[in-house]
């Protein structure tokens, strides 16, 4: 038949789609670039007050109250008054990550494994800092640190009782008008990129149909209602019940990130000697402290938008 004849002809031709007829001679092209898509982290260091620590424990003085000035009659007697002070204590916590890499992989890989591991360790540190700063609940998962999700005054978690799809400009002006004892030049929003796109972008387009929402500027990833917006991908990415969706305030004034020792990356060819592998270790010592204004404020310098 014609089909059989066609098959016989193909079998006799030197072609690359058949290994026996030449395909084995055609190498597969390999691009020595590693594809790795990741989310955005490292926002805690951008918004908090980063304090270098020379010891594992540091105390930072804080003024919590101001002496009152009142009217005084001519030749009248003034009563002495005092400012009040206390301390914010930073206690460094150690974090680390360890890799075991075979010598064969180090020598033979077309991708620079050492560079990739170094970048991965740096990203791991950024994720750990963001998790502690935003999500810390005092448990060992976060080295017993308490972050924004649990350290603010109870009233600072402002529940607008709305799903993301129902939030309006009023939801944001409510939290913007609640912060206390702030430097207005440092006010900013922090949320996930998904919250920005699903809520802030929609709200802005509804209120300003012909206005383009600014991306970047003022030191943030975007701008909303005149304030910079920073994206942190450890924050909620979808609506839900009692979701702490977005933060607003003076993060520099109300929070600290203590930096006892910057990221260190070290290698050893002895630790895994019996496996003929190289150990790569990354360590860092830092801590977070959500100290607020220390004045027993109802809201304080940072507030949280809670949605249902």
Long-range contacts (C-beta under 8 A, 24 or more apart in sequence): 30-110, 32-110, 32-111, 33-111, 34-111, 34-116, 36-116, 38-123, 39-233, 40-193, 40-221, 40-231, 40-232, 40-233, 41-123, 41-126, 41-127, 41-130, 41-232, 41-233, 41-234, 42-126, 42-129, 42-130, 43-130, 43-190, 43-230, 43-231, 43-232, 44-129, 44-130, 44-132, 44-133, 44-134, 44-232, 44-257, 44-288, 45-126, 45-129, 45-257, 46-219, 46-230, 47-188, 47-190, 47-230, 47-251, 47-252, 47-255, 48-133, 48-251, 48-252, 48-255, 48-256, 48-257, 48-288, 49-251, 49-252, 49-253, 49-255, 49-256, 49-257, 50-256, 50-257, 50-259, 51-90, 51-256, 51-257, 51-258, 51-259, 52-259, 53-90, 53-92, 53-258, 53-259, 53-260, 53-285, 55-260, 56-91, 56-92, 56-260, 56-285, 57-89, 57-90, 57-91, 57-92, 58-89, 58-90, 58-258, 59-87, 59-88, 59-89, 59-90, 60-87, 60-88, 60-89, 60-90, 60-256, 61-85, 61-86, 61-87, 61-88, 62-86, 62-87, 62-88, 62-291, 62-294, 63-294, 64-293, 64-294, 64-295, 65-295, 86-294, 88-256, 88-289, 88-291, 88-294, 89-289, 90-256, 90-258, 90-287, 90-289, 91-258, 91-287, 92-258, 92-260, 92-261, 92-285, 92-286, 92-287, 93-132, 93-143, 93-144, 93-145, 93-285, 93-286, 93-287, 94-143, 94-283, 94-284, 94-285, 95-125, 95-128, 95-143, 95-283, 95-284, 95-285, 95-286, 96-281, 96-282, 96-283, 96-284, 97-121, 97-124, 97-281, 97-282, 98-279, 98-280, 98-281, 98-282, 99-279, 99-280, 99-281, 100-272, 100-275, 100-277, 100-278, 100-279, 101-277, 101-278, 101-279, 101-280, 102-275, 102-276, 102-277, 102-278, 103-276, 103-277, 103-278, 106-278, 114-280, 117-280, 118-265, 121-263, 121-265, 121-280, 121-282, 122-263, 122-282, 124-282, 125-263, 125-282, 125-284, 127-234, 128-284, 129-257, 129-286, 129-288, 130-232, 130-233, 130-234, 131-234, 132-286, 132-287, 132-288, 133-255, 133-257, 133-288, 134-190, 134-232, 134-234, 134-235, 134-247, 135-234, 136-288, 143-287, 145-287, 145-288, 146-290, 147-288, 147-290, 148-247, 148-255, 148-290, 148-302, 148-304, 149-244, 149-304, 151-290, 151-292, 152-290, 152-292, 152-300, 152-302, 152-303, 152-304, 153-292, 153-297, 153-298, 153-299, 153-300, 155-298, 155-299, 156-298, 156-299, 156-300, 156-302, 156-303, 156-304, 157-244, 157-303, 157-304, 157-306, 158-303, 158-304, 158-305, 158-306, 159-242, 159-306, 159-307, 159-308, 160-305, 160-306, 160-307, 160-308, 161-307, 161-308, 162-307, 162-308, 163-239, 163-307, 163-308, 164-195, 164-198, 164-199, 164-238, 164-239, 164-245, 164-307, 165-198, 165-239, 167-199, 167-203, 167-307, 168-203, 168-206, 169-203, 169-207, 169-225, 171-203, 171-305, 171-307, 172-200, 172-203, 172-224, 172-225, 172-248, 172-305, 173-225, 175-246, 175-248, 175-303, 175-304, 175-305, 176-225, 176-227, 176-248, 178-299, 178-303, 179-248, 179-249, 179-250, 179-299, 179-300, 179-301, 179-302, 179-303, 180-293, 180-297, 180-298, 180-299, 180-300, 180-301, 181-253, 181-293, 181-295, 181-297, 181-300, 181-301, 182-249, 182-250, 182-253, 182-254, 182-301, 183-250, 183-252, 183-253, 186-250, 186-251, 186-252, 186-253, 187-227, 187-248, 187-249, 187-250, 188-218, 188-219, 188-220, 188-227, 188-228, 188-229, 188-230, 188-248, 188-249, 188-251, 189-220, 189-224, 189-227, 189-228, 189-229, 189-230, 189-246, 189-247, 189-248, 190-229, 190-230, 190-231, 190-232, 190-235, 190-246, 190-247, 190-248, 190-251, 191-229, 191-230, 191-231, 191-232, 191-235, 191-245, 191-246, 191-247, 192-231, 192-232, 192-233, 192-235, 192-236, 192-237, 193-221, 193-231, 193-233, 194-236, 194-237, 194-238, 195-235, 195-236, 195-237, 195-245, 195-246, 196-221, 196-222, 196-224, 196-229, 196-231, 198-239, 199-245, 199-246, 200-224, 200-229, 239-307, 240-307, 241-308, 242-306, 242-308, 243-306, 243-307, 243-308, 244-304, 244-305, 244-306, 245-304, 245-305, 245-306, 245-307, 246-304, 246-305, 247-302, 247-303, 247-304, 247-305, 248-302, 248-303, 248-304, 248-305, 249-300, 249-301, 249-302, 249-303, 250-301, 250-302, 251-301, 251-302, 253-293, 253-301, 254-290, 254-291, 254-292, 254-293, 254-300, 254-301, 254-302, 255-288, 255-289, 255-290, 255-291, 255-302, 256-288, 256-289, 256-291, 257-286, 257-287, 257-288, 257-289, 258-286, 258-287, 258-288, 258-289, 259-285, 259-286, 260-285, 260-286, 260-287, 261-285
